[in-house]
Amino acid sequence: MSSMWVDQSLGCSIIAVCFPFIFFIVNIPFIITSLIFSYRQSTCVTTHIEDFSFNLSIWLQVDSYFKILVLIMLLINVAYVLKKRNSSHDFLTKFARYFVAFVGLFTIVWTIVGSVMFWGRLYPSGVCEGQVKAYTNALLSINFVLFCCYSIFAFGLWIFVLFKYFLHFNSILWN
């Protein structure tokens, strides 16, 4: 196995192992806090919102449980990478591309839904106040920032894959 492929395999392994822990550290406070607020009987989270079949409580729960699901999938990915340390990471690369695209798409759509619910309906009506209001403002704002960071990561992953195939194609042409 050439040195380039060993270095690339090691790089994939490091990214695959470190990313879930970074994801966990960034998201665990939001997961816990969202679940706490979603199960409180606050007017803000229990109010029925016109044109929506669910309230802010359900939105917070789905947001939290989706993040937990993403974390589980990332940990399964770590187990796969550690088990297949010395083999090709083509499956990992393909899985990561589609997984990143799906998570990114769901995250932005779900954040937009939450923004319309909160900033478009609940906030102007004045039913949200105190900690729930402050937390939901912060959560939605941070979700948009994290989505931007996530998009940069996804773009970087696509560039990495394209560069990998470019190097492979180039080596075929010149050998």
C-alpha positions as CSV (number, residue, x, y, z in Angstrom):
1,M,0.0,0.0,0.0
2,S,1.5,3.4,-1.0
3,S,2.4,6.0,1.6
4,M,-0.2,8.4,0.2
5,W,-3.1,5.9,0.8
6,V,-1.8,5.1,4.3
7,D,-1.7,8.8,5.2
8,Q,-5.1,9.3,3.7
9,S,-6.5,6.3,5.6
10,L,-5.0,7.7,8.9
11,G,-6.5,11.1,8.1
12,C,-10.0,9.6,7.6
13,S,-9.6,7.6,10.8
14,I,-8.7,10.7,12.8
15,I,-11.6,12.8,11.4
16,A,-14.0,9.9,11.9
17,V,-13.0,9.4,15.5
18,C,-12.7,13.1,16.5
19,F,-15.8,14.5,14.9
20,P,-18.3,12.6,17.1
21,F,-16.6,13.9,20.2
22,I,-16.7,17.4,19.0
23,F,-20.3,17.0,18.0
24,F,-21.1,15.6,21.5
25,I,-19.3,18.5,23.3
26,V,-21.0,21.1,21.2
27,N,-24.5,19.6,21.3
28,I,-25.0,17.9,24.7
29,P,-25.9,21.2,26.5
30,F,-28.5,21.9,23.9
31,I,-29.9,18.4,23.9
32,I,-30.4,18.4,27.7
33,T,-31.7,22.0,27.9
34,S,-34.1,21.5,25.0
35,L,-35.5,18.4,26.6
36,I,-35.9,20.1,30.0
37,F,-37.8,23.1,28.4
38,S,-39.8,20.8,26.1
39,Y,-41.3,18.9,29.1
40,R,-42.0,21.9,31.2
41,Q,-45.6,23.1,31.1
42,S,-44.7,26.7,30.0
43,T,-47.2,28.6,27.9
44,C,-44.6,29.2,25.3
45,V,-43.9,25.5,24.6
46,T,-47.5,24.2,25.0
47,T,-49.3,26.9,23.0
48,H,-51.0,25.7,19.8
49,I,-49.6,27.5,16.8
50,E,-51.9,28.2,13.9
51,D,-51.0,26.4,10.7
52,F,-48.8,23.9,12.6
53,S,-49.8,20.4,13.7
54,F,-47.3,20.5,16.6
55,N,-46.2,23.0,19.2
56,L,-42.8,24.2,20.3
57,S,-42.5,21.4,22.8
58,I,-42.6,18.8,20.0
59,W,-40.2,20.9,17.9
60,L,-37.6,21.0,20.8
61,Q,-38.0,17.2,21.4
62,V,-37.5,16.3,17.7
63,D,-34.5,18.6,17.5
64,S,-33.0,16.9,20.6
65,Y,-33.7,13.4,19.6
66,F,-32.5,14.0,16.0
67,K,-29.2,15.2,17.5
68,I,-29.0,12.0,19.7
69,L,-29.6,9.9,16.6
70,V,-26.9,11.7,14.7
71,L,-24.5,11.1,17.6
72,I,-25.3,7.4,17.6
73,M,-24.7,7.2,13.8
74,L,-21.4,9.0,14.3
75,L,-20.4,6.5,17.0
76,I,-21.3,3.6,14.8
77,N,-19.1,5.2,12.1
78,V,-16.2,5.4,14.6
79,A,-16.7,1.7,15.4
80,Y,-16.6,0.9,11.7
81,V,-13.4,3.0,11.1
82,L,-11.6,1.5,14.1
83,K,-12.5,-2.1,13.0
84,K,-11.5,-1.5,9.4
85,R,-8.4,0.6,10.2
86,N,-6.2,-0.9,7.6
87,S,-8.6,-1.1,4.7
88,S,-10.0,1.3,2.2
89,H,-12.4,4.0,3.4
90,D,-14.4,4.2,0.2
91,F,-17.6,3.1,2.0
92,L,-16.9,5.6,4.8
93,T,-16.4,8.4,2.4
94,K,-19.6,7.6,0.5
95,F,-21.6,7.2,3.7
96,A,-20.1,10.4,5.1
97,R,-21.1,12.4,2.0
98,Y,-24.7,11.3,2.0
99,F,-25.0,11.4,5.8
100,V,-23.6,14.9,6.0
101,A,-26.0,16.0,3.2
102,F,-29.0,14.5,4.9
103,V,-28.2,15.9,8.3
104,G,-27.4,19.3,6.9
105,L,-30.7,19.4,4.9
106,F,-32.8,18.2,7.8
107,T,-31.1,20.7,10.2
108,I,-31.6,23.7,8.1
109,V,-35.3,22.8,7.3
110,W,-36.0,22.0,10.9
111,T,-34.3,25.3,12.1
112,I,-36.4,27.3,9.6
113,V,-39.6,25.6,10.9
114,G,-38.6,26.4,14.4
115,S,-37.8,30.0,13.5
116,V,-41.2,30.5,11.8
117,M,-42.9,29.0,14.8
118,F,-41.0,31.1,17.4
119,W,-40.0,34.3,15.7
120,G,-43.0,34.4,13.3
121,R,-45.8,33.3,15.6
122,L,-45.0,32.9,19.3
123,Y,-42.6,35.8,19.9
124,P,-44.8,38.5,18.4
125,S,-47.9,37.2,20.3
126,G,-46.0,37.7,23.7
127,V,-46.7,34.2,25.1
128,C,-43.0,33.5,25.5
129,E,-41.0,35.2,28.3
130,G,-38.1,34.6,30.6
131,Q,-35.8,31.6,30.3
132,V,-37.8,29.9,27.5
133,K,-37.8,33.0,25.4
134,A,-34.0,33.6,25.9
135,Y,-33.1,30.0,25.3
136,T,-35.2,29.6,22.2
137,N,-33.7,32.8,20.7
138,A,-30.2,31.6,21.5
139,L,-30.9,28.0,20.2
140,L,-32.3,29.2,16.9
141,S,-29.5,31.7,16.4
142,I,-26.8,29.2,17.3
143,N,-28.4,26.5,15.0
144,F,-28.1,28.9,12.1
145,V,-24.4,29.5,12.9
146,L,-23.7,25.8,13.4
147,F,-25.5,25.1,10.1
148,C,-23.0,27.5,8.4
149,C,-20.1,25.7,10.1
150,Y,-21.6,22.4,9.2
151,S,-21.9,23.5,5.5
152,I,-18.3,24.5,5.4
153,F,-17.4,21.0,6.8
154,A,-19.6,19.3,4.2
155,F,-18.1,21.4,1.4
156,G,-14.6,20.5,2.7
157,L,-15.6,16.8,2.7
158,W,-16.7,17.1,-0.9
159,I,-13.5,18.9,-1.9
160,F,-11.5,16.1,-0.1
161,V,-13.3,13.4,-2.1
162,L,-12.9,15.3,-5.4
163,F,-9.2,15.8,-4.6
164,K,-8.8,12.1,-3.8
165,Y,-10.3,11.1,-7.1
166,F,-8.3,13.7,-8.9
167,L,-5.0,12.3,-7.4
168,H,-6.1,8.8,-8.3
169,F,-7.0,9.7,-11.8
170,N,-3.8,11.6,-12.2
171,S,-1.7,8.7,-11.0
172,I,-3.4,6.5,-13.6
173,L,-2.7,8.9,-16.4
174,W,1.0,9.4,-15.5
175,N,1.9,5.8,-14.7
